[in-house]
């Protein structure tokens, strides 16, 4: 949100900089204009206080209540963000307007938001022109569990807006559902596309990690996609600019499910596994 509004120069400290994709922020870190103040595991509270920020943006962690109080006692506003809980793509984009208010960039935020919203809705309309509605599988297994996004999660909303059919489309959960491989296998017979399949480098590597994948029809005959198209070391721009640019994520998904509608478009965040 900050980089979309060009407000990088207002940032004086960040935690876990290795997960930041923005080159501009990384350069400011190198120049010492932005300080590293620790990680989600351990913040350097003294350093934060010495930097005298007006406010801190963070997501709320109950065990940090004492830290939050200490910061407030030192005159620092602590602003909790829940944008990661938003399941409707454009509602996540709309946090841009909140940052616009906080940074005195109301106009720019409003203009950007309206442009992204217009793009998104036009793409959604365009997807309805597709001749087919392919069936889609999402996420992957961790150990013995497949955390399948619920039917009202952002992944499911993107699939639906891109005019494809998600295998759990009738489910009403806004969170991931733990499923066994057998449960997923039973539902995946006519799946053509498998999206958000972890951060693997190849199908071979994927199979090495979990030989069960080879039993899925989509693994052998369909297409598999990962969200690592814009990755640098530990940083992944899908989770950074992608939080704002829901229009580009939707465009990526339409390109997967209905490539004929976007013949000249190259993926922004996603890539196909070979």
C-alpha positions as CSV (number, residue, x, y, z in Angstrom):
1,X,0.0,0.0,0.0
2,X,2.8,2.3,0.9
3,X,4.8,1.7,-2.3
4,X,1.6,2.1,-4.5
5,X,1.2,5.5,-3.0
6,X,4.9,6.4,-3.5
7,X,5.2,7.1,0.2
8,X,8.4,5.0,0.8
9,X,10.3,8.1,2.1
10,X,7.9,8.2,5.1
11,X,9.1,4.8,6.3
12,X,11.9,4.8,8.9
13,X,11.9,1.2,10.2
14,X,10.7,-2.2,9.1
15,X,10.8,-5.7,10.5
16,X,12.0,-8.8,8.6
17,X,13.4,-6.8,5.6
18,X,14.3,-10.0,3.8
19,X,10.6,-10.5,3.0
20,X,10.3,-7.1,1.3
21,X,10.3,-7.2,-2.5
22,X,10.2,-3.4,-3.3
23,X,13.6,-2.3,-4.7
24,X,13.0,1.2,-3.6
25,X,12.6,0.1,0.1
26,X,15.6,-2.2,-0.2
27,X,17.7,0.7,-1.5
28,X,16.6,2.9,1.4
29,X,17.5,0.1,3.8
30,X,21.0,-0.2,2.2
31,X,21.4,3.6,2.6
32,X,20.5,3.4,6.2
33,X,17.4,5.6,5.7
34,X,15.2,2.8,6.9
35,X,16.3,0.7,9.9
36,X,15.7,-3.0,10.5
37,X,13.8,-3.3,13.8
38,X,13.8,-7.0,14.2
39,X,11.3,-9.7,13.3
40,X,7.8,-11.0,14.3
41,X,9.6,-13.2,16.8
42,X,11.5,-10.4,18.5
43,X,11.2,-6.7,18.0
44,X,14.0,-4.4,19.0
45,X,11.7,-2.2,21.1
46,X,14.5,0.2,22.2
47,X,15.5,0.9,18.6
48,X,11.9,1.5,17.7
49,X,11.4,4.0,20.5
50,X,14.7,5.7,19.6
51,X,13.6,6.2,16.0
52,X,10.6,8.2,17.4
53,X,8.0,7.1,14.7
54,X,4.5,8.7,14.7
55,X,2.9,5.3,14.2
56,X,3.6,1.6,13.7
57,X,1.6,-0.7,11.4
58,X,1.4,-4.3,12.5
59,X,-1.0,-7.2,12.7
60,X,-2.3,-7.9,16.2
61,X,-0.5,-10.7,18.2
62,X,-2.0,-11.2,21.7
63,X,1.3,-12.2,23.3
64,X,2.7,-8.8,22.4
65,X,0.2,-6.8,24.5
66,X,3.0,-5.6,26.8
67,X,5.1,-4.4,23.9
68,X,2.2,-2.5,22.4
69,X,1.5,-0.8,25.7
70,X,5.2,0.2,26.1
71,X,5.2,1.8,22.6
72,X,1.9,3.7,23.4
73,X,3.4,4.9,26.7
74,X,6.2,6.4,24.6
75,X,3.7,8.4,22.4
76,X,3.8,6.0,19.5
77,X,0.4,5.1,17.8
78,X,0.0,1.4,17.2
79,X,-2.2,0.7,14.2
80,X,-3.4,-2.9,13.7
81,X,-4.1,-4.0,10.2
82,X,-6.4,-6.9,9.3
83,X,-6.2,-6.7,5.5
84,X,-5.0,-10.3,5.3
85,X,-8.4,-11.3,6.7
86,X,-10.3,-9.7,3.7
87,X,-11.5,-12.4,1.3
88,X,-12.9,-10.2,-1.4
89,X,-10.0,-9.0,-3.6
90,X,-11.3,-5.5,-4.2
91,X,-11.9,-5.0,-0.4
92,X,-8.3,-5.9,0.2
93,X,-7.3,-3.3,-2.5
94,X,-9.5,-0.7,-0.8
95,X,-7.1,-0.5,2.2
96,X,-5.3,1.8,-0.2
97,X,-7.8,4.5,0.8
98,X,-7.0,4.0,4.5
99,X,-3.3,4.6,3.8
100,X,-4.3,7.5,1.6
101,X,-6.0,9.1,4.6
102,X,-3.2,8.4,7.0
103,X,-0.5,9.7,4.6
104,X,-2.4,12.7,3.3
105,X,-2.6,11.2,-0.1
106,X,-6.4,10.9,-0.3
107,X,-6.7,11.9,-3.9
108,X,-4.0,9.6,-5.3
109,X,-5.4,6.7,-3.3
110,X,-9.0,7.3,-4.5
111,X,-7.8,7.6,-8.2
112,X,-5.6,4.4,-7.9
113,X,-8.4,2.4,-6.3
114,X,-11.0,3.4,-8.8
115,X,-8.6,2.5,-11.7
116,X,-7.9,-0.9,-10.2
117,X,-11.6,-1.5,-9.5
118,X,-12.5,-0.5,-13.1
119,X,-9.8,-2.8,-14.5
120,X,-11.0,-5.7,-12.2
121,X,-14.7,-5.4,-13.2
122,X,-13.9,-5.1,-16.9
123,X,-11.7,-8.3,-16.7
124,X,-14.4,-10.1,-14.8
125,X,-16.9,-9.2,-17.6
126,X,-14.4,-10.3,-20.2
127,X,-14.0,-13.7,-18.5
128,X,-17.7,-14.3,-19.0
129,X,-17.1,-14.4,-22.8
130,X,-15.1,-17.6,-22.4
131,X,-16.6,-20.7,-24.1
132,X,-15.5,-23.1,-21.3
133,X,-15.6,-23.1,-17.5
134,X,-12.7,-25.3,-16.4
135,X,-12.5,-27.1,-13.0
136,X,-9.8,-25.9,-10.6
137,X,-7.8,-27.3,-7.7
138,X,-5.8,-25.1,-5.3
139,X,-3.0,-25.2,-2.7
140,X,-1.0,-28.3,-1.8
141,X,-0.2,-30.7,1.0
142,X,1.8,-30.0,4.2
143,X,2.7,-33.3,5.7
144,X,-0.4,-35.4,5.6
145,X,-2.9,-32.5,5.3
146,X,-4.1,-30.6,2.2
147,X,-5.2,-27.2,3.3
148,X,-7.9,-26.6,0.7
149,X,-9.2,-23.0,0.6
150,X,-12.8,-22.7,1.6
151,X,-15.4,-21.7,-0.9
152,X,-15.5,-18.1,0.3
153,X,-11.8,-17.4,0.5
154,X,-10.0,-15.0,-1.7
155,X,-8.6,-17.8,-3.9
156,X,-12.1,-19.1,-4.5
157,X,-13.4,-15.6,-5.2
158,X,-10.6,-15.1,-7.8
159,X,-11.4,-18.5,-9.5
160,X,-15.1,-17.6,-9.7
161,X,-14.4,-14.0,-11.0
162,X,-12.1,-15.5,-13.6
163,X,-15.1,-17.7,-14.7
164,X,-13.8,-21.1,-13.7
165,X,-15.2,-23.7,-11.3
166,X,-13.5,-24.3,-8.0
167,X,-13.8,-27.9,-6.7
168,X,-15.2,-26.6,-3.3
169,X,-17.4,-23.9,-4.9
170,X,-20.4,-24.9,-2.7
171,X,-18.5,-24.6,0.5
172,X,-19.1,-21.4,2.6
173,X,-15.9,-21.2,4.7
174,X,-13.7,-18.1,4.6
175,X,-10.7,-20.3,5.9
176,X,-8.8,-23.3,4.7
177,X,-10.2,-26.7,5.3
178,X,-7.9,-29.6,6.3
179,X,-8.4,-32.5,4.0
180,X,-6.7,-35.8,3.4
181,X,-5.1,-36.8,0.1
182,X,-7.9,-39.4,-0.4
183,X,-10.6,-36.7,0.0
184,X,-9.0,-34.4,-2.5
185,X,-8.3,-37.3,-4.9
186,X,-12.0,-38.2,-4.8
187,X,-13.0,-34.7,-5.8
188,X,-10.3,-34.0,-8.4
189,X,-11.3,-36.4,-11.3
190,X,-12.1,-33.7,-13.8
191,X,-9.7,-31.0,-12.7
192,X,-7.8,-29.3,-15.5
193,X,-5.9,-26.6,-13.6
194,X,-4.0,-26.7,-10.3
195,X,-3.2,-23.3,-9.0
196,X,-1.1,-21.8,-6.1
197,X,0.7,-25.2,-5.8
198,X,3.4,-24.0,-3.4
199,X,6.7,-22.6,-4.5
200,X,8.2,-25.6,-6.3
201,X,10.7,-25.3,-9.0
202,X,9.5,-28.2,-11.2
203,X,6.9,-31.0,-11.3
204,X,9.8,-33.4,-10.7
205,X,10.8,-31.7,-7.5
206,X,7.1,-31.6,-6.5
207,X,6.8,-35.3,-7.0
208,X,10.0,-35.9,-5.0
209,X,8.4,-34.2,-2.0
210,X,5.1,-36.0,-2.3
211,X,4.8,-39.1,-4.6
212,X,1.0,-39.1,-4.1
213,X,0.7,-36.1,-6.5
214,X,1.5,-38.5,-9.3
215,X,-1.8,-40.2,-8.8
216,X,-3.7,-37.0,-9.6
217,X,-5.0,-36.8,-13.2
218,X,-4.2,-33.0,-13.2
219,X,-0.6,-33.7,-12.4
220,X,-0.2,-35.9,-15.4
221,X,-2.6,-34.4,-18.0
222,X,-3.4,-30.9,-16.7
223,X,-1.5,-27.7,-16.0
224,X,0.1,-26.7,-12.7
225,X,0.8,-23.1,-11.6
226,X,2.8,-21.5,-8.8
227,X,2.8,-17.9,-7.5
228,X,6.5,-17.4,-7.8
229,X,6.7,-15.3,-11.0
230,X,8.0,-12.3,-9.1
231,X,10.2,-13.6,-6.4
232,X,13.6,-12.4,-5.1
233,X,15.3,-14.6,-2.5
234,X,12.7,-14.8,0.4
235,X,10.6,-11.9,-1.0
236,X,7.5,-12.6,-3.1
237,X,5.7,-9.7,-4.8
238,X,2.4,-11.7,-5.0
239,X,2.0,-10.9,-1.2
240,X,3.3,-7.3,-1.6
241,X,2.0,-5.4,-4.6
242,X,-0.5,-8.2,-5.2
243,X,-2.4,-7.2,-2.1
244,X,-3.2,-4.0,-3.9
245,X,-3.2,-5.1,-7.6
246,X,-6.1,-7.5,-7.4
247,X,-6.7,-6.6,-11.1
248,X,-3.4,-8.1,-12.1
249,X,-3.9,-11.3,-10.1
250,X,-7.3,-11.7,-11.7
251,X,-5.7,-11.2,-15.1
252,X,-3.1,-13.9,-14.3
253,X,-5.9,-16.4,-13.5
254,X,-7.9,-15.5,-16.6
255,X,-4.8,-16.1,-18.6
256,X,-4.5,-19.6,-17.1
257,X,-8.2,-20.6,-17.5
258,X,-9.0,-18.8,-20.7
259,X,-5.7,-18.0,-22.5
260,X,-7.5,-17.2,-25.8
261,X,-9.0,-14.1,-24.1
262,X,-5.6,-12.6,-23.4
263,X,-3.3,-13.9,-26.2
264,X,-0.6,-11.2,-25.7
265,X,-0.6,-10.9,-22.0
266,X,2.4,-12.3,-20.0
267,X,1.9,-13.4,-16.4
268,X,2.7,-10.9,-13.7
269,X,2.9,-13.0,-10.5
270,X,2.3,-16.6,-11.6
271,X,4.2,-19.1,-13.6
272,X,3.5,-22.6,-15.0
273,X,5.4,-25.5,-13.6
274,X,7.2,-27.7,-16.1
